[in-house]
């Protein structure tokens, strides 16, 4: 499910996360630094739901989970670290994949 499938409303956690991202990642004004967000979860299924909700809300996202290859992991991190206009605003990281050796 995507948090809203089957006619069910999104969960309070998903709604709160999207509201927080909207508040914290408001567009930079007057040349201020761009703000990004890192979202950790123990559960990949929750990342599936929250990443879909963030994308639906207009945020550019990426993810790191145990399913991400070593090469893919480096690419995702470099892409997230970039300040290019199309670089992700939010990275979703599972605790297992992100618990060691990530330098954001």
Backbone as a printed PyTorch tensor [residue, N CA C, xyz], in Angstrom:
tensor([[[ 0.8320, -1.1980,  0.0000],
         [ 0.0000,  0.0000,  0.0000],
         [ 0.8540,  1.2300,  0.0000]],

        [[ 0.2660,  2.3500, -0.3590],
         [ 0.9970,  3.6070, -0.4180],
         [ 0.5380,  4.5730,  0.6620]],

        [[-0.1630,  4.0740,  1.6570],
         [-0.6330,  4.9260,  2.7210],
         [-1.9880,  5.5240,  2.4010]],

        [[-2.4200,  5.4260,  1.1530],
         [-3.7020,  5.9770,  0.7670],
         [-4.4540,  5.0340, -0.1390]],

        [[-3.8780,  3.8660, -0.3850],
         [-4.5190,  2.9160, -1.2860],
         [-5.7280,  2.2660, -0.6500]],

        [[-6.5840,  1.7080, -1.4680],
         [-7.7530,  1.0100, -0.9710],
         [-8.7650,  1.9150, -0.3120]],

        [[-8.6990,  3.2010, -0.6080],
         [-9.6490,  4.1380, -0.0480],
         [-9.3440,  4.5380,  1.3890]],

        [[-8.2360,  4.0680,  1.9340],
         [-7.8730,  4.4210,  3.2960],
         [-7.1080,  5.7430,  3.3090]],

        [[-7.3520,  6.5920,  4.2960],
         [-6.5780,  7.8240,  4.3870],
         [-5.1470,  7.5080,  4.8060]],

        [[-4.1950,  8.3860,  4.4780],
         [-2.8190,  8.1400,  4.9080],
         [-2.7380,  8.1610,  6.4370]],

        [[-1.7810,  7.4320,  6.9770],
         [-1.6340,  7.3720,  8.4320],
         [-1.2090,  8.7290,  8.9770]],

        [[-1.4020,  8.9150, 10.2600],
         [-1.0100, 10.1660, 10.9170],
         [ 0.4950, 10.3780, 10.8170]],

        [[ 1.2830,  9.2930, 10.8820],
         [ 2.7390,  9.4200, 10.7840],
         [ 3.1530,  9.9460,  9.4090]],

        [[ 2.5360,  9.4110,  8.3710],
         [ 2.8700,  9.8210,  7.0090],
         [ 2.4560, 11.2770,  6.7830]],

        [[ 1.2600, 11.6270,  7.2330],
         [ 0.7760, 12.9990,  7.1000],
         [ 1.6890, 13.9640,  7.8500]],

        [[ 2.0990, 13.6000,  9.0570],
         [ 2.9840, 14.4500,  9.8610],
         [ 4.3460, 14.6000,  9.1970]],

        [[ 4.8750, 13.5150,  8.6290],
         [ 6.1700, 13.5860,  7.9650],
         [ 6.1140, 14.5410,  6.7720]],

        [[ 5.0980, 14.4080,  5.9400],
         [ 4.9810, 15.2710,  4.7610],
         [ 4.8200, 16.7360,  5.1980]],

        [[ 4.0380, 16.9850,  6.2380],
         [ 3.8660, 18.3510,  6.7510],
         [ 5.2030, 18.9050,  7.2490]],

        [[ 5.9810, 18.0720,  7.9180],
         [ 7.2840, 18.4980,  8.4340],
         [ 8.2490, 18.7990,  7.2850]],

        [[ 8.2380, 17.9510,  6.2630],
         [ 9.0900, 18.2020,  5.1000],
         [ 8.6980, 19.5170,  4.4210]],

        [[ 7.4010, 19.7650,  4.2840],
         [ 6.9380, 21.0140,  3.6720],
         [ 7.4140, 22.2160,  4.4720]],

        [[ 7.3860, 22.1260,  5.7990],
         [ 7.8040, 23.2390,  6.6560],
         [ 9.3220, 23.4390,  6.6100]],

        [[10.0670, 22.3440,  6.6820],
         [11.5240, 22.4360,  6.7900],
         [12.2300, 22.6330,  5.4550]],

        [[11.6260, 22.1460,  4.3820],
         [12.2780, 22.2130,  3.0830],
         [11.6440, 23.2730,  2.1840]],

        [[11.1150, 24.3090,  2.8020],
         [10.5670, 25.4120,  2.0130],
         [11.6720, 25.9260,  1.0960]],

        [[11.3220, 26.3880, -0.0940],
         [12.3440, 26.8390, -1.0440],
         [13.2640, 27.9010, -0.4320]],

        [[14.5430, 27.7960, -0.7600],
         [15.5160, 28.7800, -0.2770],
         [15.1830, 30.1520, -0.8500]],

        [[15.3840, 31.1710, -0.0420],
         [15.1010, 32.5390, -0.4520],
         [16.3890, 33.3500, -0.3870]],

        [[16.5540, 34.2600, -1.3260],
         [17.7080, 35.1680, -1.3300],
         [19.0510, 34.4370, -1.2920]],

        [[19.1480, 33.3620, -2.0360],
         [20.4230, 32.6580, -2.1580],
         [20.8410, 31.8540, -0.9410]],

        [[19.9190, 31.6090, -0.0200],
         [20.2640, 30.7900,  1.1410],
         [20.5950, 29.3760,  0.6810]],

        [[21.2940, 28.6480,  1.5480],
         [21.6270, 27.2650,  1.2250],
         [20.3620, 26.4240,  1.1300]],

        [[20.3800, 25.4920,  0.2120],
         [19.2570, 24.5800,  0.0660],
         [19.2360, 23.6050,  1.2390]],

        [[18.0550, 23.3670,  1.7650],
         [17.8910, 22.4580,  2.8950],
         [17.4610, 21.0870,  2.3680]],

        [[18.0400, 20.0450,  2.9530],
         [17.6830, 18.6750,  2.5980],
         [17.2930, 17.9340,  3.8640]],

        [[16.7010, 16.7680,  3.7010],
         [16.2680, 15.9860,  4.8580],
         [16.7220, 14.5370,  4.7190]],

        [[17.0440, 13.9380,  5.8600],
         [17.3850, 12.5230,  5.9500],
         [16.3300, 11.8750,  6.8450]],

        [[15.6690, 10.8380,  6.3300],
         [14.6310, 10.1390,  7.0830],
         [15.0900,  8.7000,  7.2890]],

        [[15.2140,  8.3110,  8.5550],
         [15.6030,  6.9390,  8.8860],
         [14.3750,  6.1500,  9.3100]],

        [[14.3600,  4.8740,  8.9600],
         [13.3160,  3.9790,  9.4540],
         [13.9060,  2.5880,  9.6200]],

        [[13.4030,  1.9010, 10.6170],
         [13.8010,  0.5100, 10.8260],
         [13.1220, -0.3960,  9.7940]],

        [[12.0150,  0.0950,  9.2220],
         [11.1780, -0.7540,  8.3760],
         [11.1550, -0.2760,  6.9280]],

        [[11.5840, -1.1290,  6.0080],
         [11.6050, -0.7780,  4.5870],
         [10.1830, -0.5400,  4.0760]],

        [[ 9.2160, -1.2760,  4.5840],
         [ 7.8230, -1.0550,  4.1650],
         [ 7.3780,  0.3700,  4.5000]],

        [[ 7.8020,  0.8890,  5.6380],
         [ 7.4670,  2.2620,  5.9980],
         [ 8.1690,  3.2440,  5.0520]],

        [[ 9.3980,  2.9270,  4.6650],
         [10.1040,  3.7630,  3.6740],
         [ 9.3270,  3.7550,  2.3610]],

        [[ 8.8190,  2.5910,  1.9470],
         [ 8.0180,  2.5180,  0.7190],
         [ 6.8570,  3.5100,  0.7770]],

        [[ 6.1430,  3.4900,  1.8900],
         [ 4.9490,  4.3290,  2.0530],
         [ 5.3180,  5.8050,  2.1370]],

        [[ 6.3000,  6.1310,  2.9710],
         [ 6.6450,  7.5410,  3.1720],
         [ 7.3460,  8.1300,  1.9510]],

        [[ 8.1570,  7.3450,  1.2710],
         [ 8.8120,  7.8570,  0.0630],
         [ 7.7670,  8.1570, -1.0070]],

        [[ 6.7860,  7.2830, -1.1610],
         [ 5.7150,  7.5130, -2.1360],
         [ 4.9340,  8.7800, -1.7840]],

        [[ 4.6500,  8.9800, -0.4940],
         [ 3.9100, 10.1690, -0.0630],
         [ 4.7210, 11.4380, -0.2940]],

        [[ 6.0170, 11.3970, -0.0010],
         [ 6.8760, 12.5670, -0.2160],
         [ 6.9740, 12.8930, -1.7100]],

        [[ 7.1050, 11.8650, -2.5270],
         [ 7.1610, 12.0690, -3.9860],
         [ 5.8460, 12.6650, -4.4790]],

        [[ 4.7210, 12.1520, -3.9800],
         [ 3.4100, 12.6640, -4.3790],
         [ 3.2390, 14.1230, -3.9580]],

        [[ 3.9280, 14.5270, -2.8760],
         [ 3.8540, 15.9090, -2.3900],
         [ 4.8050, 16.8280, -3.1460]],

        [[ 5.5480, 16.2640, -4.1090],
         [ 6.4050, 17.0860, -4.9550],
         [ 7.8760, 17.1090, -4.5870]],

        [[ 8.2790, 16.2940, -3.6170],
         [ 9.6880, 16.2440, -3.2480],
         [10.4340, 15.2430, -4.1200]],

        [[11.6670, 15.5770, -4.4510],
         [12.5390, 14.6430, -5.1510],
         [13.1870, 13.7670, -4.0770]],

        [[13.1160, 12.4500, -4.2520],
         [13.5860, 11.5430, -3.2080],
         [14.5550, 10.4950, -3.7390]],

        [[15.2910,  9.8980, -2.8100],
         [16.1120,  8.7300, -3.1080],
         [16.1160,  7.8720, -1.8510]],

        [[16.7110,  6.6730, -1.9550],
         [16.6800,  5.7610, -0.8100],
         [17.8980,  4.8710, -0.7600]],

        [[18.2150,  4.4510,  0.4660],
         [19.2510,  3.4550,  0.7140],
         [18.6450,  2.3880,  1.6020]],

        [[18.6260,  1.1610,  1.1080],
         [18.1630,  0.0390,  1.9260],
         [19.1600, -1.0920,  1.7570]],

        [[18.9180, -2.1790,  2.4540],
         [19.7930, -3.3390,  2.3170],
         [19.8310, -3.8780,  0.8970]],

        [[18.8170, -3.5390,  0.0860],
         [18.7620, -4.0100, -1.2980],
         [19.6320, -3.1740, -2.2410]],

        [[20.1680, -2.0550, -1.7450],
         [20.9980, -1.1880, -2.5840],
         [22.4010, -1.7760, -2.6990]],

        [[22.8890, -1.9610, -3.9210],
         [24.2320, -2.5100, -4.1370],
         [25.2850, -1.5170, -3.6540]],

        [[26.5210, -1.9760, -3.4900],
         [27.6050, -1.0910, -3.0540],
         [27.8010,  0.0460, -4.0580]],

        [[27.7960, -0.2770, -5.3540],
         [27.9440,  0.7700, -6.3740],
         [26.7440,  1.7150, -6.3510]],

        [[25.5570,  1.1430, -6.2190],
         [24.3450,  1.9520, -6.1650],
         [24.3330,  2.8610, -4.9490]],

        [[24.8640,  2.3490, -3.8580],
         [24.9330,  3.1150, -2.6080],
         [25.7760,  4.3690, -2.7850]],

        [[26.9530,  4.2250, -3.3940],
         [27.8340,  5.3860, -3.6450],
         [27.1520,  6.4010, -4.5540]],

        [[26.4650,  5.9020, -5.5820],
         [25.7780,  6.7810, -6.5240],
         [24.6540,  7.5510, -5.8370]],

        [[23.8640,  6.8540, -5.0050],
         [22.7600,  7.4950, -4.2860],
         [23.2980,  8.5940, -3.3660]],

        [[24.3680,  8.2910, -2.6380],
         [24.9420,  9.2760, -1.7050],
         [25.4890, 10.4870, -2.4610]],

        [[26.2260, 10.2520, -3.5480],
         [26.7560, 11.3780, -4.3410],
         [25.6250, 12.2320, -4.9010]],

        [[24.5820, 11.5880, -5.3900],
         [23.4340, 12.3040, -5.9410],
         [22.7580, 13.1480, -4.8600]],

        [[22.5780, 12.5750, -3.6690],
         [21.9450, 13.3050, -2.5820],
         [22.8080, 14.4890, -2.1380]],

        [[24.1130, 14.3150, -2.1130],
         [25.0260, 15.3750, -1.6740],
         [25.0960, 16.5340, -2.6660]],

        [[24.7400, 16.2870, -3.8960],
         [24.7940, 17.3090, -4.9380],
         [23.7790, 18.4110, -4.6770]],

        [[24.1310, 19.6260, -5.0990],
         [23.1840, 20.7300, -5.0060],
         [22.6580, 21.1070, -6.3830]],

        [[22.7730, 20.1790, -7.3280],
         [22.1940, 20.4000, -8.6600],
         [20.6790, 20.5500, -8.5110]],

        [[20.0480, 21.2940, -9.4090],
         [18.5950, 21.5250, -9.2870],
         [17.7700, 20.2420, -9.2470]],

        [[18.2380, 19.1820, -9.8950],
         [17.4700, 17.9340, -9.9280],
         [17.9030, 16.9330, -8.8510]],

        [[18.8000, 17.3490, -7.9550],
         [19.2550, 16.4540, -6.8930],
         [18.1260, 16.2370, -5.8790]],

        [[18.1050, 15.0720, -5.2280],
         [17.0330, 14.7760, -4.2680],
         [16.9970, 15.7380, -3.0840]],

        [[15.7800, 16.0230, -2.6330],
         [15.5490, 16.8370, -1.4340],
         [15.5900, 15.9750, -0.1840]],

        [[15.1660, 14.7180, -0.3310],
         [14.9830, 13.8310,  0.8240],
         [15.6010, 12.4740,  0.5070]],

        [[16.3620, 11.9460,  1.4620],
         [16.8700, 10.5820,  1.3360],
         [16.2500,  9.7470,  2.4520]],

        [[15.7540,  8.5820,  2.0880],
         [15.1740,  7.6310,  3.0310],
         [16.1890,  6.5140,  3.2230]],

        [[16.5340,  6.2200,  4.4790],
         [17.5800,  5.2380,  4.7690],
         [17.0700,  4.2350,  5.7990]],

        [[17.2200,  2.9500,  5.4700],
         [16.8800,  1.9300,  6.4670],
         [18.0190,  1.8730,  7.4910]],

        [[17.6880,  1.5930,  8.7220],
         [18.7080,  1.5730,  9.7800],
         [19.7960,  0.5530,  9.5050]],

        [[19.4160, -0.5940,  8.9530],
         [20.4340, -1.6160,  8.6480],
         [21.4180, -1.1060,  7.6030]],

        [[20.9120, -0.4820,  6.5480],
         [21.7840, -0.0190,  5.4720],
         [22.5610,  1.2180,  5.8840]],

        [[21.9780,  2.0510,  6.7270],
         [22.6030,  3.3200,  7.0480],
         [23.2970,  3.3720,  8.3910]],

        [[23.3660,  2.2510,  9.0660],
         [23.9350,  2.2610, 10.4020],
         [25.4410,  2.4150, 10.4510]],

        [[26.1190,  2.1190,  9.3510],
         [27.5810,  2.1270,  9.3440],
         [28.1050,  2.7050,  8.0340]],

        [[29.1190,  3.5140,  8.1270],
         [29.8810,  3.9030,  6.9560],
         [29.2460,  4.8700,  5.9920]],

        [[28.3270,  5.7060,  6.4460],
         [27.7650,  6.7230,  5.5650],
         [28.2290,  8.0840,  6.0420]],

        [[28.7380,  8.8670,  5.1320],
         [29.1800, 10.2140,  5.4570],
         [28.3920, 11.1810,  4.5910]],

        [[27.3270, 11.7620,  5.1510],
         [26.4960, 12.7040,  4.4040],
         [26.9780, 14.1050,  4.6700]]])
